[in-house]
Amino acid sequence: MTMTDPYTCPSCSCGQNARTVAVGPPQLEEERPETARERVNRKWNEVLQETRVAQTGISILFGFLLSVAFTSLFGELAGLDRGIYVVTVVLAALATASLIAPVSLHRFLSGLRVKDELVDAAARLMVCGMVLLALTICGTLLLILRTAVPSLLAEVLVGGVMVWFGLCWYVLPWMIRRRAGRRR
């Protein structure tokens, strides 16, 4: 005997069945196809979750970078290090704008029945924001490592980190997407 207890998703009131509680032995259910509305609501919820994670990271990093300018050691930064700092702060500001933009888009476009376009725009802004976030992290790392190790070693280490970001954030998803496309 199986009983279900559907309820409306509490985070967005999208009307989706957010949980099913089964009583008794598990039974395999055939997955029904999503409606267009369910798909766009799911995609929007996924973008919101991703945005929350990325916004937290960039907010902490941006706050740290802004506070550096008010430390006593900031005055001792050489010209190149000061330039790295300025570029990194600007990258952090751009990343912040890109990663918070989906919230603004939603606020201004809510109720206009353009959620498909909203999801597409938000996804593009997220990708842009993630590139800017990776560059910000690498700039911050370069600035810190240049004070701890010789400059060439710092640059090599940051280059390695950039390659790792590229592999984890872009190459791996691209490979999985390509493999999934072949199976269809």
C-alpha positions in Angstrom: 0.0 0.0 0.0 1.4 3.4 -1.0 0.1 6.7 0.3 1.2 10.0 -1.1 1.2 13.4 0.6 1.7 16.1 -2.0 2.1 19.7 -0.9 3.0 22.9 -2.6 6.7 23.9 -2.7 7.1 26.3 0.2 10.0 28.3 -1.3 8.2 29.6 -4.3 4.6 28.5 -4.4 5.1 27.2 -7.9 2.5 24.5 -7.4 4.9 21.6 -7.9 4.6 18.5 -5.9 7.6 19.0 -3.5 7.6 15.7 -1.8 5.9 12.3 -1.8 5.9 10.2 1.3 5.6 6.5 0.6 4.3 4.0 3.1 5.1 0.4 2.4 7.6 -1.2 0.0 9.1 1.2 -2.6 7.5 0.9 -6.0 9.0 2.1 -9.2 7.0 4.9 -10.8 7.3 5.9 -14.3 8.4 9.5 -14.6 5.8 11.6 -16.3 7.1 14.3 -18.6 7.3 17.9 -17.3 4.9 20.5 -18.6 6.5 23.6 -20.0 5.5 25.5 -16.9 6.9 22.9 -14.6 10.2 22.9 -16.5 10.6 26.6 -16.4 9.7 26.7 -12.7 12.3 23.9 -12.0 14.9 25.8 -14.0 14.2 29.0 -12.2 14.5 27.3 -8.8 17.8 25.8 -9.8 19.1 29.2 -10.9 18.0 30.7 -7.6 19.8 27.9 -5.6 23.0 28.3 -7.7 22.8 32.1 -7.2 22.5 31.8 -3.4 25.7 29.7 -3.3 27.7 32.0 -5.6 26.5 35.2 -4.0 27.6 34.0 -0.6 31.1 33.3 -1.9 31.6 36.5 -3.8 30.1 38.6 -1.0 32.6 37.2 1.5 35.5 37.7 -0.9 34.4 41.2 -2.0 34.1 42.2 1.6 37.6 40.9 2.4 39.1 42.7 -0.7 37.4 46.0 0.3 38.7 45.8 3.8 42.3 45.3 2.6 42.6 48.9 1.5 42.0 50.1 5.0 44.9 48.1 6.6 48.2 49.6 7.5 50.1 47.3 5.2 48.1 48.4 2.1 50.3 51.5 1.9 53.3 49.3 1.4 52.0 47.6 -1.7 54.3 48.1 -4.7 52.9 49.4 -8.0 52.3 46.0 -9.6 50.7 44.6 -6.5 48.5 47.7 -6.2 47.4 47.2 -9.8 46.6 43.5 -9.2 44.5 44.6 -6.2 42.6 47.2 -8.2 41.9 44.8 -11.0 40.8 42.1 -8.5 38.4 44.5 -6.7 36.9 45.6 -10.0 36.5 41.9 -11.0 34.8 41.2 -7.7 32.4 44.1 -8.2 31.6 42.9 -11.7 31.1 39.3 -10.4 28.8 40.7 -7.6 26.7 42.6 -10.2 26.4 39.5 -12.5 25.5 37.1 -9.7 22.9 39.4 -8.1 21.4 40.5 -11.4 18.9 37.5 -11.6 17.3 38.9 -8.4 16.8 42.3 -10.0 15.6 40.8 -13.3 13.0 38.8 -11.4 11.9 41.8 -9.4 11.4 44.0 -12.5 9.9 41.3 -14.7 7.7 39.5 -12.3 4.2 39.1 -13.5 5.0 39.8 -17.1 4.9 36.1 -18.1 8.5 36.1 -19.5 9.9 33.4 -17.2 11.5 31.5 -20.1 13.5 34.6 -21.1 14.2 35.4 -17.4 15.7 31.9 -16.9 17.8 32.2 -20.0 19.1 35.7 -19.1 19.7 34.6 -15.5 21.6 31.5 -16.6 23.9 33.6 -18.9 24.5 36.1 -16.1 25.4 33.2 -13.8 28.0 31.9 -16.2 29.4 35.3 -16.7 29.5 35.8 -12.9 31.2 32.5 -12.4 33.9 33.4 -14.8 34.4 36.7 -13.0 34.4 34.9 -9.7 37.1 32.5 -10.8 39.2 35.5 -12.0 38.6 37.3 -8.7 39.7 34.3 -6.7 42.8 33.9 -8.8 43.6 37.6 -8.5 43.2 37.4 -4.8 45.4 34.3 -4.6 48.0 36.0 -6.8 48.1 39.1 -4.5 48.4 36.9 -1.4 51.0 34.5 -2.8 53.2 37.3 -4.1 53.7 38.3 -0.5 54.5 34.8 0.6 56.6 33.2 -2.1 58.8 34.4 -5.0 56.8 36.1 -7.8 57.4 33.4 -10.4 56.3 30.7 -8.1 53.2 32.7 -7.2 52.3 33.1 -10.9 52.9 29.4 -11.6 50.7 28.4 -8.6 47.9 30.8 -9.7 48.2 29.5 -13.3 47.6 26.0 -11.9 44.7 27.1 -9.9 43.2 28.8 -13.0 43.6 25.6 -14.9 41.9 23.7 -12.1 38.9 26.1 -12.1 38.6 25.7 -15.8 38.6 21.9 -15.6 36.1 21.8 -12.6 33.8 24.6 -13.6 33.8 24.4 -17.4 35.5 21.4 -19.0 33.9 18.7 -16.8 30.4 20.0 -17.3 31.0 20.3 -21.0 32.2 16.7 -21.2 29.2 15.5 -19.2 26.9 17.4 -21.4 28.5 16.1 -24.5 28.3 12.5 -23.3 24.7 13.0 -22.3 23.9 14.4 -25.8 25.4 11.3 -27.4 23.1 9.0 -25.3 20.0 10.7 -26.5 
